[in-house]
Amino acid sequence: MSRLRSLHDQANSFGWISIALHWISTIAVILLWFIGQSIAQQSAEEIDARRTLHITIGLVAWLPIVGRILWRFMSPHPHVNGQTLLTHRVAVFTHYAMLAVLGAMIASGPVMAWAIPDRTAAAQIALAVHSTAARLLLVLVILHILAALKHLMFHDDETIARIFMPRKEDNNS
């Protein structure tokens, strides 16, 4: 029973499903961000190849990213032991903001890719949403990383450890 419980999030611990979806999404988003940022710097011949690579990785990553968004809404956000209610709410809000921005990106990306010709109103709106969301996601990710580093350096809690492995249950559980 303990192994099944470690799949799902607990009151103060992420489960394996959240951990796997977090890191798969993280790797995909990092790849997509760097490839997306490099598209404009390419020669005319290379732009289509980079855009195709970005779209291909985006299509592969679409399912785990959507899974991550849905999972977080279905599974309550674990609370860090010793964290104040205000701090917890700020962290949860920031996480949901990142997921909302990711949702905007995975909705606008396909619209941008499939809107032909590129000068259609839908393509222009999708491009504006996608690029704005990318910049906003970068800011939110930097805040997320800084908060994690703050916990690592200044707090005696398990914030960093719990995104790598579910917390072991207390013997009284």
C-alpha positions in Angstrom: 0.0 0.0 0.0 2.9 2.4 0.8 4.2 2.1 -2.8 0.8 3.1 -4.2 0.6 6.0 -1.9 4.0 7.2 -3.0 2.6 7.5 -6.5 0.1 10.2 -5.4 0.8 13.5 -3.6 0.4 13.5 0.1 -0.3 16.4 2.5 3.5 17.3 2.7 5.1 15.3 -0.2 4.9 15.1 -3.9 4.3 11.6 -5.3 6.1 9.9 -8.2 3.5 11.1 -10.7 4.0 14.7 -9.8 7.8 14.3 -9.7 8.0 12.6 -13.1 5.6 15.1 -14.8 7.6 18.0 -13.2 11.0 16.8 -14.6 9.7 15.7 -18.0 7.9 19.0 -18.4 11.0 20.9 -17.2 13.3 19.3 -19.7 10.8 19.8 -22.5 10.2 23.5 -21.7 14.0 24.2 -21.4 14.6 22.6 -24.8 11.6 24.4 -26.4 12.6 27.7 -24.9 16.2 27.6 -26.2 15.1 26.3 -29.6 12.3 28.9 -29.8 14.7 31.7 -28.9 17.2 30.6 -31.5 14.7 30.6 -34.4 14.9 34.4 -35.1 18.7 34.3 -35.1 18.9 31.7 -37.9 19.6 32.2 -41.6 16.5 32.1 -43.9 17.3 28.5 -44.8 17.7 27.4 -41.2 14.5 29.1 -39.8 12.2 26.4 -41.2 14.4 23.6 -39.8 14.5 25.2 -36.3 10.7 25.9 -36.4 10.1 22.3 -37.4 12.3 21.0 -34.6 10.5 23.3 -32.1 7.1 22.1 -33.3 8.1 18.4 -33.2 9.4 18.6 -29.6 6.3 20.7 -28.7 4.0 17.9 -30.1 5.9 15.2 -28.2 5.9 17.3 -25.0 2.2 18.3 -25.3 0.8 15.2 -23.6 3.1 15.3 -20.5 2.7 19.0 -20.1 -1.1 18.8 -20.4 -0.9 15.8 -18.0 1.1 17.9 -15.5 -1.4 20.8 -15.7 -4.4 18.4 -15.2 -2.6 16.4 -12.4 -1.9 19.6 -10.4 -5.5 20.6 -10.6 -6.7 17.1 -9.5 -4.1 16.6 -6.8 -3.8 19.2 -4.0 -0.5 21.0 -3.7 1.6 19.6 -0.8 2.5 21.8 2.1 6.1 22.2 3.2 6.6 21.5 6.9 7.2 24.7 8.8 5.9 26.9 6.0 3.5 29.7 6.9 0.0 29.7 5.3 0.8 32.9 3.4 4.1 31.5 2.0 2.3 28.4 1.0 -0.4 30.4 -0.8 2.2 32.5 -2.6 4.0 29.3 -3.7 0.8 27.7 -4.9 -0.3 30.8 -6.8 3.1 31.0 -8.5 2.9 27.3 -9.5 -0.6 27.8 -10.9 0.5 30.9 -12.7 3.3 28.9 -14.4 0.8 26.2 -15.3 -1.6 28.8 -16.8 1.2 30.3 -18.8 2.2 26.8 -20.0 -1.4 26.2 -21.0 -1.5 29.4 -23.0 1.7 28.3 -24.8 0.4 24.8 -25.6 -2.8 26.3 -26.9 -1.2 29.1 -29.0 1.7 27.0 -30.4 -0.4 24.8 -32.6 -2.6 27.7 -33.7 0.6 29.5 -34.8 2.0 26.4 -36.5 -1.2 25.5 -38.4 -2.4 29.0 -39.3 -1.7 29.3 -43.0 -0.7 31.8 -44.4 1.4 33.2 -41.5 -0.1 36.6 -41.9 -3.6 35.6 -40.8 -5.1 37.4 -37.7 -5.2 34.1 -35.8 -1.5 33.5 -36.4 -0.6 37.0 -35.3 -2.7 36.7 -32.1 -1.2 33.3 -31.4 2.3 34.6 -32.0 1.7 37.5 -29.6 0.2 35.2 -26.9 3.0 32.6 -27.4 5.9 35.0 -27.2 4.4 37.0 -24.3 3.7 33.8 -22.4 7.3 32.6 -23.1 8.7 35.8 -21.5 6.3 35.6 -18.6 7.2 31.9 -18.1 10.9 32.9 -18.0 10.2 35.4 -15.2 8.1 32.9 -13.2 10.7 30.1 -13.6 13.4 32.4 -12.4 11.3 33.3 -9.3 10.6 29.6 -8.8 14.3 28.7 -8.9 15.2 31.6 -6.6 12.6 30.4 -4.1 14.0 26.9 -4.3 17.5 28.2 -3.7 16.2 30.3 -0.8 14.9 27.1 0.8 18.1 25.3 0.1 20.3 28.0 1.6 18.3 29.6 4.4 15.7 27.1 5.6 16.0 23.8 7.3 13.3 22.0 5.3 12.9 19.4 2.6 11.7 21.6 -0.2 14.4 20.6 -2.7 14.5 17.0 -1.7 10.8 16.5 -2.1 10.8 17.2 -5.9 13.3 14.4 -6.4 11.8 11.7 -4.2 8.5 11.3 -2.2 9.0 11.8 1.5 9.1 8.6 3.5 6.0 8.1 5.6 6.3 8.5 9.4 6.2 5.2 11.3 2.9 6.2 12.9 1.1 6.4 9.6 
